[in-house]
Amino acid sequence: MHPILSERRFFLLYLAVWLTAGGLLAALLHTLGTPVGEAIALAIPMALVYSFMCLASYYLCRTFPLHRVNITRVLFIHSIAAALSSSVWISLGKAWVSLLTESSLFASASDNYSPQVPLLFAIGVTLFLLSVAIHYAIIAFRESREADRRAMELRLLAQDAELRALRSQINPHFLFNSLNSVSALTVQDPQGARSMTLRLADFLRKSLAVGSRQHITLNEELDLAAGFLAIEQIRFGLRLKYEESADEYARRCLVPPLLLQPLIENAVGHGIGHLVDGGTIAVSAEHKGQFLHIMVRNPHDPALPRRRGQGIGLNNVRNRLMALYKDEARIDTRAENEQFIVELVLPASPAADSEDGPKEKC
């Protein structure tokens, strides 16, 4: 459909412009000796008729796009079209003048019209070519918007593929470590191995259920973290303790599924696992303004050599946050005394259909 006719506001604006052009044409005819009433009665209808005739230039522009057709050929085609359109317009003007002369008020309309034919022809050609230029601009604008839309779709598809790839790394990595733990327990503690296997199956069932979702509530994410640590506590016993604190607003905010698992897995493997007395992993969450702050603390041995890089877990979390939130989210790590701290900051988005409490906005 014609872009000007597709929306009512554009069409009304288009008619307003042509009515203005008709007023200017009437003023010009009056300056050249045509009475005011006769000039208005002639110019306004002719302008409105020509406004619809010039709409046809859009389809001509689509047939002969500037980037595919030689510019000389384009100019020639549009010049011929402008001359033909202007000639038809003048012929319609003559027919309209013939109708006007039947009224005693416009008895001299025909005599006043004939001398203005060359001028009207030139005006008609100019207006048609101007319409061509405007339609080429409209086509270029629409193609630019369409290209931007397609580029955005491609970026979203690429981002979605990246997120799926990152999420697919989580469970295999965790499952590999868990199966090693089960294998170790089968000899030392068969009952513990059986209990760990059952809890592992329950955790995997829950993680698969939420893994296909784009976001889950922080409360659901904390439940998954608690389930993961329940599995690890079978292996570590009293050496592993867990503390959790989060305000109600924070619990209803949305986060990517399994966001905390790599961080807690690191806290266990690189923190608690190297300490004879073990320690406490503390997860806290707080809603501050437009952002959700999540902190994971664990004791660590400062005497241990520092690992190169930041490991698969931290890089995975960082890449997921970057893919989802760009520069609006960040992850910071630091060591304070004998505590290793990972802090996440991401936009606080409320869960519209959360089942975990009232629907207040975060």
C-alpha positions in Angstrom: 0.0 0.0 0.0 1.1 3.6 -0.6 2.9 4.8 2.5 1.0 8.1 2.5 -2.3 6.3 2.3 -1.4 3.7 4.9 -1.9 6.1 7.8 -4.6 8.7 8.2 -2.4 11.4 9.7 0.1 11.2 6.8 -2.8 11.5 4.3 -4.3 14.5 6.1 -0.9 16.2 6.2 -0.4 15.4 2.5 -3.7 17.1 1.7 -2.9 20.1 3.8 0.3 20.6 1.9 -1.5 20.4 -1.4 -4.2 22.8 -0.2 -1.4 25.2 0.7 0.0 24.7 -2.8 -3.4 25.4 -4.2 -3.6 28.6 -2.2 -0.3 29.7 -3.6 -1.3 28.9 -7.1 -4.5 30.9 -6.7 -2.4 33.9 -5.5 -0.2 33.5 -8.5 -3.1 33.4 -10.9 -4.7 36.5 -9.3 -1.4 38.3 -9.6 -1.5 37.5 -13.3 -4.9 39.1 -13.7 -7.4 36.3 -12.8 -10.2 37.5 -10.4 -9.8 36.3 -6.8 -12.9 34.1 -6.7 -12.2 32.6 -10.1 -8.5 31.9 -9.2 -9.6 30.1 -6.0 -12.3 28.1 -7.8 -9.8 27.0 -10.4 -6.6 26.5 -8.3 -7.9 24.6 -5.2 -9.7 21.8 -7.1 -6.8 21.5 -9.6 -4.3 21.2 -6.7 -6.4 18.5 -5.0 -6.8 16.5 -8.3 -3.0 16.8 -8.9 -2.2 15.6 -5.4 -3.8 12.2 -6.2 -2.1 12.1 -9.7 1.3 12.7 -8.1 0.8 9.7 -5.8 1.3 7.5 -8.8 5.0 8.6 -8.9 5.6 6.4 -5.8 5.0 3.3 -7.9 7.2 4.6 -10.7 10.0 5.2 -8.1 9.6 1.6 -6.8 9.8 0.3 -10.4 13.0 2.3 -11.1 15.0 2.5 -7.9 18.0 4.8 -7.9 20.5 2.2 -6.8 19.6 -0.2 -9.6 18.9 1.9 -12.6 21.2 4.3 -14.5 20.5 7.9 -13.3 20.2 9.2 -16.8 17.5 6.7 -17.6 15.7 7.5 -14.3 15.7 11.3 -15.2 14.4 10.6 -18.7 11.6 8.3 -17.4 10.5 10.7 -14.8 10.7 13.7 -17.1 8.4 11.9 -19.6 6.0 11.0 -16.8 6.0 14.5 -15.5 5.2 16.0 -18.9 2.4 13.4 -19.5 1.0 14.0 -16.0 1.1 17.8 -16.4 -0.6 17.5 -19.8 -3.4 15.4 -18.4 -3.7 17.8 -15.5 -4.1 20.8 -17.8 -6.7 18.9 -19.8 -8.7 18.2 -16.7 -8.3 21.9 -15.8 -9.8 22.8 -19.2 -12.8 20.5 -18.5 -13.2 22.1 -15.1 -13.1 25.6 -16.6 -15.8 24.5 -19.1 -18.0 23.6 -16.1 -17.2 26.9 -14.4 -18.1 29.0 -17.4 -21.6 27.7 -17.2 -22.0 29.8 -14.1 -22.5 33.6 -14.6 -20.0 34.2 -11.8 -17.2 32.7 -13.9 -18.2 33.6 -17.4 -14.6 34.7 -18.3 -12.9 31.7 -16.8 -12.1 30.2 -20.1 -10.6 33.4 -21.5 -8.4 33.8 -18.3 -7.3 30.1 -18.3 -5.9 29.8 -21.8 -3.0 32.3 -21.4 -1.9 30.5 -18.2 -1.6 27.0 -19.8 2.2 27.2 -20.5 2.8 28.4 -16.9 0.5 25.7 -15.5 2.3 23.1 -17.6 5.6 24.1 -16.1 4.2 24.2 -12.6 2.7 20.7 -13.1 6.1 19.3 -14.3 7.9 20.9 -11.4 5.3 19.6 -8.8 5.5 16.1 -10.3 9.3 16.0 -10.2 9.2 17.3 -6.6 6.8 14.5 -5.8 9.2 12.0 -7.3 12.0 13.4 -5.1 9.9 13.1 -2.0 8.8 9.6 -2.8 12.4 8.5 -3.3 13.2 10.0 0.1 10.2 8.1 1.6 11.4 4.8 0.0 14.9 5.4 1.3 13.6 6.0 4.8 11.4 2.9 4.8 14.3 0.8 3.4 16.6 2.2 6.1 14.1 1.3 8.9 13.6 -2.1 7.4 17.3 -2.7 7.3 17.6 -1.6 10.9 14.7 -3.9 11.9 16.4 -6.8 10.1 19.7 -6.0 11.7 18.0 -5.9 15.2 16.4 -9.2 14.5 19.8 -10.7 13.6 21.4 -9.3 16.7 18.6 -10.7 18.8 18.9 -14.1 17.2 22.7 -14.0 17.7 22.3 -12.9 21.3 19.7 -15.7 21.9 22.1 -18.3 20.4 24.9 -17.0 22.6 22.8 -17.2 25.7 21.7 -20.8 24.8 25.3 -21.8 24.3 26.3 -20.2 27.7 23.4 -21.9 29.5 24.2 -25.2 27.9 27.7 -25.1 29.5 26.3 -24.9 33.1 24.7 -28.3 33.7 27.4 -30.5 32.0 30.1 -28.8 34.0 28.2 -29.2 37.2 27.1 -32.8 36.4 30.7 -33.8 35.7 31.9 -32.6 39.1 28.9 -34.1 40.9 29.4 -37.5 39.3 33.0 -37.5 40.4 31.8 -36.8 43.9 29.3 -39.7 43.7 32.0 -41.9 42.5 34.3 -41.0 45.4 31.5 -41.6 47.9 30.5 -45.0 46.6 33.5 -46.6 48.4 33.8 -44.3 51.5 30.1 -43.7 52.2 27.6 -45.8 50.0 24.6 -44.3 51.9 25.9 -40.8 51.2 26.4 -41.7 47.6 22.8 -42.9 47.3 21.5 -39.8 49.1 23.6 -37.5 46.9 22.4 -39.3 43.7 18.7 -38.7 44.7 19.3 -35.1 45.5 21.3 -34.6 42.3 18.4 -36.1 40.3 16.0 -33.7 42.1 18.2 -30.7 41.5 18.7 -31.6 37.8 14.9 -31.9 37.4 14.4 -28.4 38.9 17.2 -26.9 36.9 16.0 -28.3 33.6 12.5 -27.0 34.4 13.8 -23.4 34.8 16.6 -23.6 32.3 14.3 -23.2 29.3 13.0 -19.9 30.7 14.6 -16.5 30.0 14.2 -15.3 33.6 13.2 -16.7 36.9 12.6 -14.9 40.2 15.5 -14.5 42.6 13.6 -16.5 45.1 13.5 -19.5 42.7 17.2 -19.0 42.0 18.0 -19.0 45.7 16.0 -22.3 46.1 18.2 -23.8 43.4 21.3 -22.6 45.1 20.1 -24.2 48.4 19.4 -27.4 46.5 22.9 -27.4 45.1 24.5 -26.9 48.4 22.4 -29.6 50.0 24.1 -32.0 47.5 27.6 -30.6 48.4 26.8 -30.9 52.2 26.6 -34.7 51.8 30.3 -34.6 50.7 31.6 -31.9 53.0 29.3 -32.5 56.1 29.7 -29.9 58.9 32.6 -28.2 57.0 30.0 -26.5 54.7 27.5 -24.1 56.1 25.1 -21.8 54.1 23.5 -18.5 55.0 21.0 -16.6 52.9 19.5 -13.2 53.2 17.4 -11.2 50.8 14.6 -8.6 51.2 11.2 -9.3 49.8 11.5 -6.8 47.0 14.7 -8.5 45.8 13.2 -12.0 45.9 10.6 -10.9 43.4 13.1 -9.5 40.9 13.9 -11.4 37.8 17.4 -12.9 37.1 18.7 -15.3 34.5 18.2 -19.0 35.6 21.2 -20.7 37.2 23.1 -17.4 37.5 24.3 -18.2 41.0 25.2 -21.8 40.5 28.7 -21.3 38.9 29.5 -18.7 41.7 28.5 -21.1 44.5 30.2 -24.0 42.8 33.4 -21.9 42.8 32.9 -20.9 46.4 32.7 -24.6 47.3 35.5 -25.9 45.0 38.0 -23.1 45.4 37.1 -21.9 48.9 35.5 -24.4 51.3 37.3 -27.4 49.6 40.7 -26.0 50.5 40.0 -25.3 54.1 40.3 -28.0 56.8 37.7 -26.4 59.0 35.5 -25.4 56.0 33.3 -22.3 56.4 30.1 -20.5 55.6 29.0 -19.5 52.1 26.8 -16.4 52.5 24.5 -15.2 49.7 22.7 -11.8 50.2 20.5 -9.7 47.9 19.3 -6.2 48.2 17.2 -4.0 46.0 18.7 -0.5 45.6 17.0 2.0 43.4 16.8 0.6 39.9 19.3 -2.2 40.5 19.5 -5.5 42.2 22.7 -6.2 44.2 23.6 -9.8 44.9 26.7 -10.8 46.9 28.3 -14.2 47.3 30.9 -14.5 50.1 33.0 -17.5 51.0 36.2 -18.1 53.1 39.3 -18.8 51.2 43.0 -19.5 51.9 45.0 -16.4 51.0 48.2 -18.5 51.0 47.0 -20.5 48.0 48.4 -19.4 44.6 46.1 -17.1 42.7 44.4 -18.8 39.7 45.1 -17.5 36.3 42.2 -15.8 34.8 38.8 -16.0 36.4 37.7 -19.5 35.4 34.8 -20.9 33.4 32.2 -20.0 36.0 32.9 -16.3 36.4 33.4 -15.8 32.7 30.2 -17.6 32.0 28.3 -15.3 34.4 30.0 -12.2 33.0 29.2 -13.2 29.4 25.6 -13.9 30.2 25.1 -10.6 32.0 26.8 -8.7 29.0 24.6 -10.5 26.5 21.4 -9.8 28.4 22.0 -6.3 29.9 25.0 -4.8 28.0 26.6 -2.1 30.2 23.7 -2.0 32.7 25.1 -5.0 34.6 28.4 -5.8 36.1 30.3 -8.4 38.1 33.0 -7.5 40.6 35.4 -9.8 42.5 37.6 -9.0 45.4 39.4 -10.5 48.4 39.0 -9.0 51.8 41.1 -10.5 54.6 40.2 -14.2 54.3 36.9 -13.7 52.4 36.4 -13.9 48.7 33.5 -11.8 47.5 31.7 -11.8 44.2 29.2 -9.0 43.7 26.6 -8.8 40.9 24.7 -5.7 40.0 21.9 -5.9 37.4 18.7 -4.0 36.5 15.9 -4.7 39.0 13.0 -6.1 37.0 9.8 -7.1 38.8 8.1 -10.4 38.1 4.7 -9.4 36.8 3.2 -12.9 37.4 5.4 -13.9 40.3 3.9 -16.4 42.7 6.3 -15.4 45.4 4.3 -12.6 47.0 2.5 -9.4 46.1 3.0 -7.9 42.7 4.7 -4.7 43.8 7.2 -3.1 41.5 10.9 -3.6 42.4 
